[in-house]
Amino acid sequence: MEKLAELPPAALVTFGAVLALIFGVRYLGLFQGQTASRDKDSGSAQVAAVIVDPSAINRATAALEAQTLEALNHRKMMERATEEVVDCLQELTRGISALREELIRKGR
């Protein structure tokens, strides 16, 4: 609270206005929700829940399965590419080690 007293007057007014706006929106939102629940019939929600197009759900499921399969294939491809890179790095490491040992033997 001491920090609020140190603020300039314009900041205090802005802070109060923002708080009033937040509480106003909250109050009006609750008020609108209460009036909407009285106006609507609960039977309309039940009817809407029953009317569902199964073909749309089937198409969405098939699309999701295809996307999952594609992601798995991509992951496997990335794993193979990573293994190839690791193999190349191992070969380079062996070559560098052999060169280092040869230079040590030659005394350089």
FIROMAR-695588 format. One record per residue: residue in one letter; x, y, z of N, C-alpha, C in turn. Coordinates in steps of 0.02 Angstrom, whole numbers, plus 50000, padded with zeros to 5 digits. Example, Ala and Ser with C-alpha at 12.3 -4.5 7.8 and 13.67 -1.06 7.14 Angstrom:
<pt><residuo>A</residuo><n_px>50660</n_px><n_py>49716</n_py><n_pz>50390</n_pz><ca_px>50615</ca_px><ca_py>49775</ca_py><ca_pz>50390</ca_pz><c_px>50660</c_px><c_py>49835</c_py><c_pz>50390</c_pz></pt>
<pt><residuo>S</residuo><n_px>50642</n_px><n_py>49888</n_py><n_pz>50354</n_pz><ca_px>50684</ca_px><ca_py>49947</ca_py><ca_pz>50357</ca_pz><c_px>50645</c_px><c_py>50002</c_py><c_pz>50394</c_pz></pt>
END
This chain:
<pt><residuo>M</residuo><n_px>50041</n_px><n_py>49940</n_py><n_pz>50000</n_pz><ca_px>50000</ca_px><ca_py>50000</ca_py><ca_pz>50000</ca_pz><c_px>50043</c_px><c_py>50063</c_py><c_pz>50000</c_pz></pt>
<pt><residuo>E</residuo><n_px>50102</n_px><n_py>50060</n_py><n_pz>50031</n_pz><ca_px>50146</ca_px><ca_py>50118</ca_py><ca_pz>50033</ca_pz><c_px>50169</c_px><c_py>50136</c_py><c_pz>49962</c_pz></pt>
<pt><residuo>K</residuo><n_px>50177</n_px><n_py>50084</n_py><n_pz>49921</n_pz><ca_px>50200</ca_px><ca_py>50096</ca_py><ca_pz>49852</ca_pz><c_px>50146</c_px><c_py>50132</c_py><c_pz>49812</c_pz></pt>
<pt><residuo>L</residuo><n_px>50082</n_px><n_py>50118</n_py><n_pz>49826</n_pz><ca_px>50028</ca_px><ca_py>50153</ca_py><ca_pz>49790</ca_pz><c_px>50028</c_px><c_py>50227</c_py><c_pz>49807</c_pz></pt>
<pt><residuo>A</residuo><n_px>50043</n_px><n_py>50244</n_py><n_pz>49869</n_pz><ca_px>50043</ca_px><ca_py>50314</ca_py><ca_pz>49889</ca_pz><c_px>50099</c_px><c_py>50353</c_py><c_pz>49855</c_pz></pt>
<pt><residuo>E</residuo><n_px>50152</n_px><n_py>50319</n_py><n_pz>49835</n_pz><ca_px>50208</ca_px><ca_py>50352</ca_py><ca_pz>49803</ca_pz><c_px>50197</c_px><c_py>50364</c_py><c_pz>49728</c_pz></pt>
<pt><residuo>L</residuo><n_px>50145</n_px><n_py>50335</n_py><n_pz>49699</n_pz><ca_px>50132</ca_px><ca_py>50344</ca_py><ca_pz>49628</ca_pz><c_px>50107</c_px><c_py>50414</c_py><c_pz>49613</c_pz></pt>
<pt><residuo>P</residuo><n_px>50121</n_px><n_py>50439</n_py><n_pz>49553</n_pz><ca_px>50095</ca_px><ca_py>50505</ca_py><ca_pz>49534</ca_pz><c_px>50019</c_px><c_py>50502</c_py><c_pz>49526</c_pz></pt>
<pt><residuo>P</residuo><n_px>49985</n_px><n_py>50559</n_py><n_pz>49532</n_pz><ca_px>49912</ca_px><ca_py>50560</ca_py><ca_pz>49528</ca_pz><c_px>49884</c_px><c_py>50530</c_py><c_pz>49464</c_pz></pt>
<pt><residuo>A</residuo><n_px>49916</n_px><n_py>50543</n_py><n_pz>49407</n_pz><ca_px>49891</ca_px><ca_py>50516</ca_py><ca_pz>49343</ca_pz><c_px>49893</c_px><c_py>50440</c_py><c_pz>49344</c_pz></pt>
<pt><residuo>A</residuo><n_px>49944</n_px><n_py>50411</n_py><n_pz>49374</n_pz><ca_px>49949</ca_px><ca_py>50338</ca_py><ca_pz>49378</ca_pz><c_px>49895</c_px><c_py>50310</c_py><c_pz>49424</c_pz></pt>
<pt><residuo>L</residuo><n_px>49881</n_px><n_py>50345</n_py><n_pz>49479</n_pz><ca_px>49828</ca_px><ca_py>50323</ca_py><ca_pz>49525</ca_pz><c_px>49760</c_px><c_py>50325</c_py><c_pz>49491</c_pz></pt>
<pt><residuo>V</residuo><n_px>49747</n_px><n_py>50377</n_py><n_pz>49453</n_pz><ca_px>49683</ca_px><ca_py>50383</ca_py><ca_pz>49417</ca_pz><c_px>49678</c_px><c_py>50327</c_py><c_pz>49366</c_pz></pt>
<pt><residuo>T</residuo><n_px>49731</n_px><n_py>50315</n_py><n_pz>49329</n_pz><ca_px>49730</ca_px><ca_py>50261</ca_py><ca_pz>49279</ca_pz><c_px>49720</c_px><c_py>50193</c_py><c_pz>49312</c_pz></pt>
<pt><residuo>F</residuo><n_px>49754</n_px><n_py>50182</n_py><n_pz>49367</n_pz><ca_px>49747</ca_px><ca_py>50119</ca_py><ca_pz>49404</ca_pz><c_px>49675</c_px><c_py>50110</c_py><c_pz>49428</c_pz></pt>
<pt><residuo>G</residuo><n_px>49645</n_px><n_py>50162</n_py><n_pz>49455</n_pz><ca_px>49576</ca_px><ca_py>50158</ca_py><ca_pz>49477</ca_pz><c_px>49528</c_px><c_py>50145</c_py><c_pz>49419</c_pz></pt>
<pt><residuo>A</residuo><n_px>49541</n_px><n_py>50178</n_py><n_pz>49362</n_pz><ca_px>49497</ca_px><ca_py>50168</ca_py><ca_pz>49304</ca_pz><c_px>49502</c_px><c_py>50096</c_py><c_pz>49279</c_pz></pt>
<pt><residuo>V</residuo><n_px>49562</n_px><n_py>50069</n_py><n_pz>49278</n_pz><ca_px>49571</ca_px><ca_py>50000</ca_py><ca_pz>49255</ca_pz><c_px>49536</c_px><c_py>49952</c_py><c_pz>49303</c_pz></pt>
<pt><residuo>L</residuo><n_px>49543</n_px><n_py>49962</n_py><n_pz>49368</n_pz><ca_px>49508</ca_px><ca_py>49920</ca_py><ca_pz>49417</ca_pz><c_px>49432</c_px><c_py>49925</c_py><c_pz>49408</c_pz></pt>
<pt><residuo>A</residuo><n_px>49407</n_px><n_py>49986</n_py><n_pz>49398</n_pz><ca_px>49335</ca_px><ca_py>49995</ca_py><ca_pz>49388</ca_pz><c_px>49312</c_px><c_py>49960</c_py><c_pz>49325</c_pz></pt>
<pt><residuo>L</residuo><n_px>49352</n_px><n_py>49963</n_py><n_pz>49272</n_pz><ca_px>49335</ca_px><ca_py>49930</ca_py><ca_pz>49209</ca_pz><c_px>49333</c_px><c_py>49854</c_py><c_pz>49218</c_pz></pt>
<pt><residuo>I</residuo><n_px>49382</n_px><n_py>49827</n_py><n_pz>49254</n_pz><ca_px>49384</ca_px><ca_py>49755</ca_py><ca_pz>49265</ca_pz><c_px>49323</c_px><c_py>49732</c_py><c_pz>49305</c_pz></pt>
<pt><residuo>F</residuo><n_px>49308</n_px><n_py>49766</n_py><n_pz>49359</n_pz><ca_px>49250</ca_px><ca_py>49747</ca_py><ca_pz>49399</ca_pz><c_px>49185</c_px><c_py>49757</c_py><c_pz>49361</c_pz></pt>
<pt><residuo>G</residuo><n_px>49181</n_px><n_py>49811</n_py><n_pz>49321</n_pz><ca_px>49121</ca_px><ca_py>49823</ca_py><ca_pz>49282</ca_pz><c_px>49109</c_px><c_py>49768</c_py><c_pz>49230</c_pz></pt>
<pt><residuo>V</residuo><n_px>49161</n_px><n_py>49749</n_py><n_pz>49195</n_pz><ca_px>49155</ca_px><ca_py>49696</ca_py><ca_pz>49145</ca_pz><c_px>49136</c_px><c_py>49631</c_py><c_pz>49179</c_pz></pt>
<pt><residuo>R</residuo><n_px>49167</n_px><n_py>49617</n_py><n_pz>49235</n_pz><ca_px>49151</ca_px><ca_py>49556</ca_py><ca_pz>49272</ca_pz><c_px>49079</c_px><c_py>49555</c_py><c_pz>49294</c_pz></pt>
<pt><residuo>Y</residuo><n_px>49055</n_px><n_py>49610</n_py><n_pz>49322</n_pz><ca_px>48987</ca_px><ca_py>49614</ca_py><ca_pz>49346</ca_pz><c_px>48937</c_px><c_py>49607</c_py><c_pz>49288</c_pz></pt>
<pt><residuo>L</residuo><n_px>48951</n_px><n_py>49643</n_py><n_pz>49233</n_pz><ca_px>48906</ca_px><ca_py>49640</ca_py><ca_pz>49176</ca_pz><c_px>48907</c_px><c_py>49570</c_py><c_pz>49144</c_pz></pt>
<pt><residuo>G</residuo><n_px>48966</n_px><n_py>49538</n_py><n_pz>49144</n_pz><ca_px>48970</ca_px><ca_py>49471</ca_py><ca_pz>49117</ca_pz><c_px>48929</c_px><c_py>49422</c_py><c_pz>49158</c_pz></pt>
<pt><residuo>L</residuo><n_px>48933</n_px><n_py>49428</n_py><n_pz>49225</n_pz><ca_px>48893</ca_px><ca_py>49384</ca_py><ca_pz>49267</ca_pz><c_px>48819</c_px><c_py>49398</c_py><c_pz>49258</c_pz></pt>
<pt><residuo>F</residuo><n_px>48802</n_px><n_py>49462</n_py><n_pz>49252</n_pz><ca_px>48732</ca_px><ca_py>49481</ca_py><ca_pz>49242</ca_pz><c_px>48706</c_px><c_py>49453</c_py><c_pz>49176</c_pz></pt>
<pt><residuo>Q</residuo><n_px>48745</n_px><n_py>49458</n_py><n_pz>49123</n_pz><ca_px>48725</ca_px><ca_py>49431</ca_py><ca_pz>49058</ca_pz><c_px>48717</c_px><c_py>49356</c_py><c_pz>49061</c_pz></pt>
<pt><residuo>G</residuo><n_px>48762</n_px><n_py>49323</n_py><n_pz>49097</n_pz><ca_px>48758</ca_px><ca_py>49250</ca_py><ca_pz>49103</ca_pz><c_px>48695</c_px><c_py>49229</c_py><c_pz>49140</c_pz></pt>
<pt><residuo>Q</residuo><n_px>48674</n_px><n_py>49266</n_py><n_pz>49189</n_pz><ca_px>48613</ca_px><ca_py>49249</ca_py><ca_pz>49226</ca_pz><c_px>48552</c_px><c_py>49258</c_py><c_pz>49183</c_pz></pt>
<pt><residuo>T</residuo><n_px>48550</n_px><n_py>49312</n_py><n_pz>49144</n_pz><ca_px>48491</ca_px><ca_py>49323</ca_py><ca_pz>49101</ca_pz><c_px>48490</c_px><c_py>49273</c_py><c_pz>49044</c_pz></pt>
<pt><residuo>A</residuo><n_px>48548</n_px><n_py>49255</n_py><n_pz>49018</n_pz><ca_px>48550</ca_px><ca_py>49207</ca_py><ca_pz>48962</ca_pz><c_px>48527</c_px><c_py>49138</c_py><c_pz>48985</c_pz></pt>
<pt><residuo>S</residuo><n_px>48544</n_px><n_py>49119</n_py><n_pz>49046</n_pz><ca_px>48525</ca_px><ca_py>49053</ca_py><ca_pz>49069</ca_pz><c_px>48449</c_px><c_py>49049</c_py><c_pz>49080</c_pz></pt>
<pt><residuo>R</residuo><n_px>48418</n_px><n_py>49105</n_py><n_pz>49096</n_pz><ca_px>48345</ca_px><ca_py>49104</ca_py><ca_pz>49105</ca_pz><c_px>48310</c_px><c_py>49101</c_py><c_pz>49037</c_pz></pt>
<pt><residuo>D</residuo><n_px>48339</n_px><n_py>49135</n_py><n_pz>48988</n_pz><ca_px>48307</ca_px><ca_py>49140</ca_py><ca_pz>48923</ca_pz><c_px>48312</c_px><c_py>49075</c_py><c_pz>48883</c_pz></pt>
<pt><residuo>K</residuo><n_px>48367</n_px><n_py>49041</n_py><n_pz>48888</n_pz><ca_px>48378</ca_px><ca_py>48981</ca_py><ca_pz>48848</ca_pz><c_px>48342</c_px><c_py>48921</c_py><c_pz>48878</c_pz></pt>
<pt><residuo>D</residuo><n_px>48322</n_px><n_py>48877</n_py><n_pz>48834</n_pz><ca_px>48290</ca_px><ca_py>48816</ca_py><ca_pz>48856</ca_pz><c_px>48342</c_px><c_py>48761</c_py><c_pz>48861</c_pz></pt>
<pt><residuo>S</residuo><n_px>48341</n_px><n_py>48722</n_py><n_pz>48913</n_pz><ca_px>48391</ca_px><ca_py>48669</ca_py><ca_pz>48921</ca_pz><c_px>48382</c_px><c_py>48614</c_py><c_pz>48869</c_pz></pt>
<pt><residuo>G</residuo><n_px>48324</n_px><n_py>48608</n_py><n_pz>48840</n_pz><ca_px>48311</ca_px><ca_py>48556</ca_py><ca_pz>48790</ca_pz><c_px>48349</c_px><c_py>48569</c_py><c_pz>48726</c_pz></pt>
<pt><residuo>S</residuo><n_px>48363</n_px><n_py>48632</n_py><n_pz>48710</n_pz><ca_px>48398</ca_px><ca_py>48647</ca_py><ca_pz>48648</ca_pz><c_px>48470</c_px><c_py>48621</c_py><c_pz>48650</c_pz></pt>
<pt><residuo>A</residuo><n_px>48501</n_px><n_py>48622</n_py><n_pz>48708</n_pz><ca_px>48569</ca_px><ca_py>48596</ca_py><ca_pz>48715</ca_pz><c_px>48569</c_px><c_py>48521</c_py><c_pz>48706</c_pz></pt>
<pt><residuo>Q</residuo><n_px>48519</n_px><n_py>48487</n_py><n_pz>48732</n_pz><ca_px>48516</ca_px><ca_py>48415</ca_py><ca_pz>48725</ca_pz><c_px>48506</c_px><c_py>48395</c_py><c_pz>48652</c_pz></pt>
<pt><residuo>V</residuo><n_px>48464</n_px><n_py>48432</n_py><n_pz>48616</n_pz><ca_px>48452</ca_px><ca_py>48416</ca_py><ca_pz>48546</ca_pz><c_px>48516</c_px><c_py>48428</c_py><c_pz>48505</c_pz></pt>
<pt><residuo>A</residuo><n_px>48551</n_px><n_py>48481</n_py><n_pz>48520</n_pz><ca_px>48613</ca_px><ca_py>48495</ca_py><ca_pz>48484</ca_pz><c_px>48665</c_px><c_py>48442</c_py><c_pz>48496</c_pz></pt>
<pt><residuo>A</residuo><n_px>48666</n_px><n_py>48413</n_py><n_pz>48555</n_pz><ca_px>48715</ca_px><ca_py>48361</ca_py><ca_pz>48571</ca_pz><c_px>48699</c_px><c_py>48297</c_py><c_pz>48534</c_pz></pt>
<pt><residuo>V</residuo><n_px>48637</n_px><n_py>48285</n_py><n_pz>48518</n_pz><ca_px>48617</ca_px><ca_py>48223</ca_py><ca_pz>48485</ca_pz><c_px>48631</c_px><c_py>48227</c_py><c_pz>48410</c_pz></pt>
<pt><residuo>I</residuo><n_px>48623</n_px><n_py>48285</n_py><n_pz>48380</n_pz><ca_px>48632</ca_px><ca_py>48293</ca_py><ca_pz>48308</ca_pz><c_px>48706</c_px><c_py>48302</c_py><c_pz>48294</c_pz></pt>
<pt><residuo>V</residuo><n_px>48738</n_px><n_py>48247</n_py><n_pz>48273</n_pz><ca_px>48809</ca_px><ca_py>48248</ca_py><ca_pz>48256</ca_pz><c_px>48818</c_px><c_py>48209</c_py><c_pz>48191</c_pz></pt>
<pt><residuo>D</residuo><n_px>48858</n_px><n_py>48237</n_py><n_pz>48147</n_pz><ca_px>48870</ca_px><ca_py>48205</ca_py><ca_pz>48083</ca_pz><c_px>48928</c_px><c_py>48155</c_py><c_pz>48092</c_pz></pt>
<pt><residuo>P</residuo><n_px>48914</n_px><n_py>48089</n_py><n_pz>48091</n_pz><ca_px>48968</ca_px><ca_py>48040</ca_py><ca_pz>48102</ca_pz><c_px>49018</c_px><c_py>48038</c_py><c_pz>48045</c_pz></pt>
<pt><residuo>S</residuo><n_px>48998</n_px><n_py>48056</n_py><n_pz>47984</n_pz><ca_px>49045</ca_px><ca_py>48055</ca_py><ca_pz>47929</ca_pz><c_px>49100</c_px><c_py>48107</c_py><c_pz>47939</c_pz></pt>
<pt><residuo>A</residuo><n_px>49083</n_px><n_py>48164</n_py><n_pz>47967</n_pz><ca_px>49133</ca_px><ca_py>48216</ca_py><ca_pz>47980</ca_pz><c_px>49183</c_px><c_py>48192</c_py><c_pz>48032</c_pz></pt>
<pt><residuo>I</residuo><n_px>49157</n_px><n_py>48158</n_py><n_pz>48083</n_pz><ca_px>49202</ca_px><ca_py>48132</ca_py><ca_pz>48135</ca_pz><c_px>49247</c_px><c_py>48078</c_py><c_pz>48105</c_pz></pt>
<pt><residuo>N</residuo><n_px>49219</n_px><n_py>48035</n_py><n_pz>48062</n_pz><ca_px>49259</ca_px><ca_py>47982</ca_py><ca_pz>48031</ca_pz><c_px>49314</c_px><c_py>48012</c_py><c_pz>47986</c_pz></pt>
<pt><residuo>R</residuo><n_px>49297</n_px><n_py>48065</n_py><n_pz>47948</n_pz><ca_px>49348</ca_px><ca_py>48097</ca_py><ca_pz>47906</ca_pz><c_px>49402</c_px><c_py>48129</c_py><c_pz>47948</c_pz></pt>
<pt><residuo>A</residuo><n_px>49382</n_px><n_py>48161</n_py><n_pz>48002</n_pz><ca_px>49432</ca_px><ca_py>48192</ca_py><ca_pz>48046</ca_pz><c_px>49477</c_px><c_py>48139</c_py><c_pz>48077</c_pz></pt>
<pt><residuo>T</residuo><n_px>49449</n_px><n_py>48083</n_py><n_pz>48097</n_pz><ca_px>49489</ca_px><ca_py>48029</ca_py><ca_pz>48126</ca_pz><c_px>49538</c_px><c_py>48001</c_py><c_pz>48075</c_pz></pt>
<pt><residuo>A</residuo><n_px>49515</n_px><n_py>47991</n_py><n_pz>48014</n_pz><ca_px>49559</ca_px><ca_py>47966</ca_py><ca_pz>47961</ca_pz><c_px>49615</c_px><c_py>48015</c_py><c_pz>47947</c_pz></pt>
<pt><residuo>A</residuo><n_px>49599</n_px><n_py>48079</n_py><n_pz>47945</n_pz><ca_px>49650</ca_px><ca_py>48130</ca_py><ca_pz>47933</ca_pz><c_px>49701</c_px><c_py>48131</c_py><c_pz>47989</c_pz></pt>
<pt><residuo>L</residuo><n_px>49678</n_px><n_py>48124</n_py><n_pz>48050</n_pz><ca_px>49724</ca_px><ca_py>48124</ca_py><ca_pz>48107</ca_pz><c_px>49768</c_px><c_py>48062</c_py><c_pz>48106</c_pz></pt>
<pt><residuo>E</residuo><n_px>49741</n_px><n_py>48005</n_py><n_pz>48088</n_pz><ca_px>49780</ca_px><ca_py>47944</ca_py><ca_pz>48083</ca_pz><c_px>49834</c_px><c_py>47950</c_py><c_pz>48028</c_pz></pt>
<pt><residuo>A</residuo><n_px>49815</n_px><n_py>47980</n_py><n_pz>47971</n_pz><ca_px>49863</ca_px><ca_py>47990</ca_py><ca_pz>47917</ca_pz><c_px>49919</c_px><c_py>48038</c_py><c_pz>47939</c_pz></pt>
<pt><residuo>Q</residuo><n_px>49900</n_px><n_py>48089</n_py><n_pz>47975</n_pz><ca_px>49950</ca_px><ca_py>48137</ca_py><ca_pz>47999</ca_pz><c_px>49997</c_px><c_py>48104</c_py><c_pz>48050</c_pz></pt>
<pt><residuo>T</residuo><n_px>49970</n_px><n_py>48062</n_py><n_pz>48093</n_pz><ca_px>50011</ca_px><ca_py>48026</ca_py><ca_pz>48141</ca_pz><c_px>50060</c_px><c_py>47979</c_py><c_pz>48106</c_pz></pt>
<pt><residuo>L</residuo><n_px>50036</n_px><n_py>47943</n_py><n_pz>48056</n_pz><ca_px>50079</ca_px><ca_py>47898</ca_py><ca_pz>48017</ca_pz><c_px>50134</c_px><c_py>47936</c_py><c_pz>47982</c_pz></pt>
<pt><residuo>E</residuo><n_px>50117</n_px><n_py>47993</n_py><n_pz>47954</n_pz><ca_px>50167</ca_px><ca_py>48035</ca_py><ca_pz>47921</ca_pz><c_px>50219</c_px><c_py>48060</c_py><c_pz>47971</c_pz></pt>
<pt><residuo>A</residuo><n_px>50198</n_px><n_py>48078</n_py><n_pz>48031</n_pz><ca_px>50245</ca_px><ca_py>48101</ca_py><ca_pz>48083</ca_pz><c_px>50291</c_px><c_py>48044</c_py><c_pz>48104</c_pz></pt>
<pt><residuo>L</residuo><n_px>50264</n_px><n_py>47983</n_py><n_pz>48109</n_pz><ca_px>50307</ca_px><ca_py>47926</ca_py><ca_pz>48126</ca_pz><c_px>50358</c_px><c_py>47912</c_py><c_pz>48072</c_pz></pt>
<pt><residuo>N</residuo><n_px>50337</n_px><n_py>47916</n_py><n_pz>48009</n_pz><ca_px>50383</ca_px><ca_py>47905</ca_py><ca_pz>47954</ca_pz><c_px>50438</c_px><c_py>47959</c_py><c_pz>47954</c_pz></pt>
<pt><residuo>H</residuo><n_px>50418</n_px><n_py>48021</n_py><n_pz>47967</n_pz><ca_px>50467</ca_px><ca_py>48076</ca_py><ca_pz>47969</ca_pz><c_px>50517</c_px><c_py>48065</c_py><c_pz>48026</c_pz></pt>
<pt><residuo>R</residuo><n_px>50492</n_px><n_py>48042</n_py><n_pz>48084</n_pz><ca_px>50536</ca_px><ca_py>48029</ca_py><ca_pz>48141</ca_pz><c_px>50586</c_px><c_py>47975</c_py><c_pz>48124</c_pz></pt>
<pt><residuo>K</residuo><n_px>50563</n_px><n_py>47921</n_py><n_pz>48091</n_pz><ca_px>50608</ca_px><ca_py>47867</ca_py><ca_pz>48072</ca_pz><c_px>50660</c_px><c_py>47891</c_py><c_pz>48022</c_pz></pt>
<pt><residuo>M</residuo><n_px>50639</n_px><n_py>47933</n_py><n_pz>47975</n_pz><ca_px>50686</ca_px><ca_py>47960</ca_py><ca_pz>47926</ca_pz><c_px>50739</c_px><c_py>48003</c_py><c_pz>47961</c_pz></pt>
<pt><residuo>M</residuo><n_px>50717</n_px><n_py>48043</n_py><n_pz>48009</n_pz><ca_px>50765</ca_px><ca_py>48085</ca_py><ca_pz>48046</ca_pz><c_px>50813</c_px><c_py>48042</c_py><c_pz>48088</c_pz></pt>
<pt><residuo>E</residuo><n_px>50788</n_px><n_py>47987</n_py><n_pz>48115</n_pz><ca_px>50832</ca_px><ca_py>47942</ca_py><ca_pz>48153</ca_pz><c_px>50885</c_px><c_py>47912</c_py><c_pz>48109</c_pz></pt>
<pt><residuo>R</residuo><n_px>50865</n_px><n_py>47890</n_py><n_pz>48048</n_pz><ca_px>50914</ca_px><ca_py>47861</ca_py><ca_pz>48001</ca_pz><c_px>50966</c_px><c_py>47913</c_py><c_pz>47981</c_pz></pt>
<pt><residuo>A</residuo><n_px>50943</n_px><n_py>47974</n_py><n_pz>47968</n_pz><ca_px>50990</ca_px><ca_py>48027</ca_py><ca_pz>47948</ca_pz><c_px>51038</c_px><c_py>48044</c_py><c_pz>48005</c_pz></pt>
<pt><residuo>T</residuo><n_px>51012</n_px><n_py>48044</n_py><n_pz>48066</n_pz><ca_px>51055</ca_px><ca_py>48058</ca_py><ca_pz>48124</ca_pz><c_px>51106</c_px><c_py>48002</c_py><c_pz>48133</c_pz></pt>
<pt><residuo>E</residuo><n_px>51086</n_px><n_py>47940</n_py><n_pz>48123</n_pz><ca_px>51133</ca_px><ca_py>47884</ca_py><ca_pz>48128</ca_pz><c_px>51188</c_px><c_py>47890</c_py><c_pz>48076</c_pz></pt>
<pt><residuo>E</residuo><n_px>51171</n_px><n_py>47912</n_py><n_pz>48015</n_pz><ca_px>51221</ca_px><ca_py>47921</ca_py><ca_pz>47963</ca_pz><c_px>51271</c_px><c_py>47975</c_py><c_pz>47982</c_pz></pt>
<pt><residuo>V</residuo><n_px>51246</n_px><n_py>48030</n_py><n_pz>48010</n_pz><ca_px>51290</ca_px><ca_py>48084</ca_py><ca_pz>48031</ca_pz><c_px>51336</c_px><c_py>48061</c_py><c_pz>48087</c_pz></pt>
<pt><residuo>V</residuo><n_px>51309</n_px><n_py>48023</n_py><n_pz>48134</n_pz><ca_px>51350</ca_px><ca_py>47997</ca_py><ca_pz>48189</ca_pz><c_px>51404</c_px><c_py>47950</c_py><c_pz>48162</c_pz></pt>
<pt><residuo>D</residuo><n_px>51387</n_px><n_py>47908</n_py><n_pz>48114</n_pz><ca_px>51436</ca_px><ca_py>47862</ca_py><ca_pz>48084</ca_pz><c_px>51492</c_px><c_py>47902</c_py><c_pz>48050</c_pz></pt>
<pt><residuo>C</residuo><n_px>51474</n_px><n_py>47954</n_py><n_pz>48013</n_pz><ca_px>51525</ca_px><ca_py>47996</ca_py><ca_pz>47980</ca_pz><c_px>51570</c_px><c_py>48030</c_py><c_pz>48032</c_pz></pt>
<pt><residuo>L</residuo><n_px>51541</n_px><n_py>48054</n_py><n_pz>48085</n_pz><ca_px>51580</ca_px><ca_py>48086</ca_py><ca_pz>48137</ca_pz><c_px>51627</c_px><c_py>48036</c_py><c_pz>48171</c_pz></pt>
<pt><residuo>Q</residuo><n_px>51605</n_px><n_py>47976</n_py><n_pz>48180</n_pz><ca_px>51648</ca_px><ca_py>47925</ca_py><ca_pz>48210</ca_pz><c_px>51707</c_px><c_py>47910</c_py><c_pz>48164</c_pz></pt>
<pt><residuo>E</residuo><n_px>51694</n_px><n_py>47905</n_py><n_pz>48098</n_pz><ca_px>51748</ca_px><ca_py>47893</ca_py><ca_pz>48051</ca_pz><c_px>51797</c_px><c_py>47951</c_py><c_pz>48051</c_pz></pt>
<pt><residuo>L</residuo><n_px>51772</n_px><n_py>48013</n_py><n_pz>48054</n_pz><ca_px>51817</ca_px><ca_py>48070</ca_py><ca_pz>48056</ca_pz><c_px>51858</c_px><c_py>48071</c_py><c_pz>48120</c_pz></pt>
<pt><residuo>T</residuo><n_px>51827</n_px><n_py>48052</n_py><n_pz>48175</n_pz><ca_px>51863</ca_px><ca_py>48049</ca_py><ca_pz>48239</ca_pz><c_px>51919</c_px><c_py>47997</c_py><c_pz>48236</c_pz></pt>
<pt><residuo>R</residuo><n_px>51903</n_px><n_py>47939</n_py><n_pz>48208</n_pz><ca_px>51955</ca_px><ca_py>47887</ca_py><ca_pz>48201</ca_pz><c_px>52012</c_px><c_py>47911</c_py><c_pz>48157</c_pz></pt>
<pt><residuo>G</residuo><n_px>51995</n_px><n_py>47945</n_py><n_pz>48102</n_pz><ca_px>52047</ca_px><ca_py>47971</ca_py><ca_pz>48057</ca_pz><c_px>52091</c_px><c_py>48022</c_py><c_pz>48091</c_pz></pt>
<pt><residuo>I</residuo><n_px>52060</n_px><n_py>48067</n_py><n_pz>48128</n_pz><ca_px>52099</ca_px><ca_py>48119</ca_py><ca_pz>48164</ca_pz><c_px>52143</c_px><c_py>48087</c_py><c_pz>48217</c_pz></pt>
<pt><residuo>S</residuo><n_px>52117</n_px><n_py>48037</n_py><n_pz>48251</n_pz><ca_px>52158</ca_px><ca_py>48002</ca_py><ca_pz>48302</ca_pz><c_px>52217</c_px><c_py>47968</c_py><c_pz>48269</c_pz></pt>
<pt><residuo>A</residuo><n_px>52207</n_px><n_py>47937</n_py><n_pz>48211</n_pz><ca_px>52261</ca_px><ca_py>47903</ca_py><ca_pz>48176</ca_pz><c_px>52313</c_px><c_py>47954</c_py><c_pz>48154</c_pz></pt>
<pt><residuo>L</residuo><n_px>52292</n_px><n_py>48011</n_py><n_pz>48128</n_pz><ca_px>52339</ca_px><ca_py>48063</ca_py><ca_pz>48108</ca_pz><c_px>52378</c_px><c_py>48090</c_py><c_pz>48167</c_pz></pt>
<pt><residuo>R</residuo><n_px>52345</n_px><n_py>48099</n_py><n_pz>48224</n_pz><ca_px>52379</ca_px><ca_py>48124</ca_py><ca_pz>48283</ca_pz><c_px>52432</c_px><c_py>48074</c_py><c_pz>48306</c_pz></pt>
<pt><residuo>E</residuo><n_px>52414</n_px><n_py>48009</n_py><n_pz>48307</n_pz><ca_px>52462</ca_px><ca_py>47958</ca_py><ca_pz>48328</ca_pz><c_px>52522</c_px><c_py>47956</c_py><c_pz>48280</c_pz></pt>
<pt><residuo>E</residuo><n_px>52509</n_px><n_py>47965</n_py><n_pz>48216</n_pz><ca_px>52563</ca_px><ca_py>47964</ca_py><ca_pz>48167</ca_pz><c_px>52609</c_px><c_py>48024</c_py><c_pz>48177</c_pz></pt>
<pt><residuo>L</residuo><n_px>52580</n_px><n_py>48083</n_py><n_pz>48191</n_pz><ca_px>52621</ca_px><ca_py>48142</ca_py><ca_pz>48203</ca_pz><c_px>52662</c_px><c_py>48134</c_py><c_pz>48267</c_pz></pt>
<pt><residuo>I</residuo><n_px>52633</n_px><n_py>48102</n_py><n_pz>48318</n_pz><ca_px>52670</ca_px><ca_py>48091</ca_py><ca_pz>48380</ca_pz><c_px>52728</c_px><c_py>48044</c_py><c_pz>48367</c_pz></pt>
<pt><residuo>R</residuo><n_px>52718</n_px><n_py>47992</n_py><n_pz>48326</n_pz><ca_px>52772</ca_px><ca_py>47944</ca_py><ca_pz>48311</ca_pz><c_px>52828</c_px><c_py>47978</c_py><c_pz>48272</c_pz></pt>
<pt><residuo>K</residuo><n_px>52810</n_px><n_py>48024</n_py><n_pz>48228</n_pz><ca_px>52861</ca_px><ca_py>48058</ca_py><ca_pz>48189</ca_pz><c_px>52896</c_px><c_py>48112</c_py><c_pz>48230</c_pz></pt>
<pt><residuo>G</residuo><n_px>52869</n_px><n_py>48129</n_py><n_pz>48288</n_pz><ca_px>52902</ca_px><ca_py>48177</ca_py><ca_pz>48332</ca_pz><c_px>52884</c_px><c_py>48248</c_py><c_pz>48317</c_pz></pt>
<pt><residuo>R</residuo><n_px>52830</n_px><n_py>48260</n_py><n_pz>48289</n_pz><ca_px>52812</ca_px><ca_py>48330</ca_py><ca_pz>48274</ca_pz><c_px>52762</c_px><c_py>48355</c_py><c_pz>48323</c_pz></pt>
END
